[in-house]
Amino acid sequence: MTPLSVSLVTILKHRDGLQKLAGFCSALHPHGFGRPSSSSCLWRRSCGATSRTSHQLLGRRQPPPATNCSMCTNSPSSCDVTNRLWSVYNKTKQQTEDFIPILSKNSVNPDTMFANNEMSLGDIEIYGFDYDYTLAFYSRHLHTLIFNIARDILVTKHRYPEGLREYEYIPNFAVRGLHYDVQKALLMKIDAFHYIQLGTVYRGLHPVPDEEVIAMYEGCHVPLENMSDFYGKSSHGHTMKQYMDIFSLPEMTLLSCVNDFFMRHNIDYEPVHLYKDVKIDTT
């Protein structure tokens, strides 16, 4: 072990550290938490003496000595404490290593299935499964399928224009976590502090200039009361819906495509009703 060498001034200045080390040494006992050994008691008394001496020297503002001393090589008591610490460490390590085979022998079988002991499975009539990416794995064609089915339902059931069939799913248009302002029909990214990230706001399939965004929201910050919960509702009547799950990508894309179609053909529409129709058709 390399000798630990520090200056005497450092030892005197850190008397609190010496007292803590003395307490730690006194707590270490080869047989548990019993009475500390005589050597640790001697070390504690030595630390107390060193602390008192350092307090006196510092109070008198004595100049620091020019030489260094070695805590391990020049102090027999320090060497005893170091050896004792290593002895306790090695003994504890050996006890732990001896206990590992016992744990391994009595370890739990990883293939074992466990159930709630307070629950009687005989009383359960219906079992449900969360099949998303557990029992069912989806291909990259899922979002296209959802988009096409919801788009056709808008045309056939809700009497939306036939021109919507010209739109196809855009795989890289939207990502999970975006917010949609239902009243303004704007898709955007809002950070964790409710600040709109300029350059990410889209109306339809086209970006909205930053100046227009700042004018509409009177800045970039969206108050907490204007934010919506997971279901797109808020206590103040505002709806800033956040899309989080994997099925939200075709819904965001379809909303943007329908908004784009209405704007390109100068068709008046109600953004709230569009949001509700698309939400119903994609769920």
Disulfide bonds with the S-S distance in Angstrom:
none
